[in-house]
Amino acid sequence: MKSPDCVAPADETPANADRIWSEFLLALSALPPQTRAAFVLHEVFAIGYDDIARWIGQSPRSCREHVERGRALTRSHMRPLWRPRRSGSR
């Protein structure tokens, strides 16, 4: 999985971690159920599209589209929490 072009805020504290987790849960809850299921199964549990397709009753291609959409929507929701990475830094 490609890392995003951003880095975590410098003030990484437990309170900030709780905020990030809460925002991530909000982002997940905003996804349609089949998109959320495909996204979590693939991205968190590394389950293949064929298996996901059998479980949610859609084609592997449709599952891939769900994962891509879930990834894009989740990143979009989370983006305001991150500051841009300076060029040349890692």
Backbone torsions as a table, in degrees:
resi	resn	phi	psi	omega
1	MET	NA	129.9	-178.5
2	LYS	-73.0	135.0	179.3
3	SER	-77.2	147.1	-179.6
4	PRO	-69.2	159.1	179.1
5	ASP	-83.1	52.7	179.9
6	CYS	-154.0	163.8	177.6
7	VAL	-126.4	157.8	179.9
8	ALA	-64.7	150.6	177.2
9	PRO	-56.9	146.6	-177.9
10	ALA	-65.1	-28.7	-177.6
11	ASP	-90.3	52.1	-179.4
12	GLU	-70.2	103.2	-179.5
13	THR	-123.7	166.2	176.2
14	PRO	-54.7	-40.4	179.3
15	ALA	-63.0	-40.1	178.6
16	ASN	-67.3	-39.1	177.5
17	ALA	-62.7	-40.5	176.7
18	ASP	-62.5	-40.3	178.5
19	ARG	-63.9	-43.9	179.6
20	ILE	-61.9	-45.2	179.3
21	TRP	-61.4	-44.6	179.6
22	SER	-61.3	-43.1	179.1
23	GLU	-65.6	-37.8	178.1
24	PHE	-63.9	-43.0	177.7
25	LEU	-63.5	-38.5	175.9
26	LEU	-63.5	-41.9	178.6
27	ALA	-61.7	-44.1	178.4
28	LEU	-63.8	-42.6	-177.5
29	SER	-67.5	-21.6	178.8
30	ALA	-79.2	-13.9	-179.6
31	LEU	-77.2	146.1	172.6
32	PRO	-60.0	149.9	-173.9
33	PRO	-52.2	-45.9	-178.4
34	GLN	-70.0	-34.4	176.2
35	THR	-66.1	-44.5	179.3
36	ARG	-61.3	-45.9	-179.7
37	ALA	-61.5	-48.4	-179.2
38	ALA	-63.1	-43.4	-179.0
39	PHE	-61.4	-50.6	-177.7
40	VAL	-66.5	-45.2	-179.9
41	LEU	-60.5	-41.2	-178.2
42	HIS	-78.0	-49.9	-173.1
43	GLU	-77.3	-35.5	-177.1
44	VAL	-91.6	-43.8	-174.0
45	PHE	-103.4	0.6	176.8
46	ALA	55.8	39.0	178.4
47	ILE	-87.7	138.5	-177.0
48	GLY	-72.7	159.9	-177.4
49	TYR	-61.8	-36.1	179.8
50	ASP	-62.7	-44.1	178.4
51	ASP	-67.1	-44.0	178.1
52	ILE	-59.4	-41.4	-179.4
53	ALA	-58.5	-43.5	178.3
54	ARG	-64.3	-39.6	-176.1
55	TRP	-71.8	-37.6	-177.0
56	ILE	-103.8	1.1	173.9
57	GLY	74.0	34.4	176.6
58	GLN	-133.4	169.4	-179.3
59	SER	-71.9	155.9	175.9
60	PRO	-57.1	-38.2	178.8
61	ARG	-62.3	-43.9	178.1
62	SER	-62.8	-38.8	178.2
63	CYS	-64.4	-41.3	177.1
64	ARG	-60.1	-41.8	178.3
65	GLU	-65.5	-39.2	176.0
66	HIS	-59.8	-45.0	-178.6
67	VAL	-64.1	-45.3	179.9
68	GLU	-62.0	-42.1	178.4
69	ARG	-66.9	-42.9	177.8
70	GLY	-61.1	-42.0	178.6
71	ARG	-62.2	-47.3	-178.4
72	ALA	-64.1	-45.1	-178.8
73	LEU	-67.5	-38.6	179.3
74	THR	-66.7	-44.9	177.3
75	ARG	-61.5	-42.1	179.6
76	SER	-60.8	-42.0	179.4
77	HIS	-67.0	-38.5	-175.0
78	MET	-83.6	-21.4	-173.6
79	ARG	-51.3	-40.8	-179.4
80	PRO	-61.9	-17.0	179.7
81	LEU	-80.4	-11.7	-173.2
82	TRP	-113.4	149.7	173.8
83	ARG	-98.9	149.0	-179.5
84	PRO	-61.8	146.6	176.8
85	ARG	-77.2	136.2	175.4
86	ARG	-71.6	142.8	-179.8
87	SER	-62.4	136.4	179.1
88	GLY	87.1	-8.7	178.9
89	SER	-100.8	155.3	179.4
90	ARG	-127.5	NA	NA
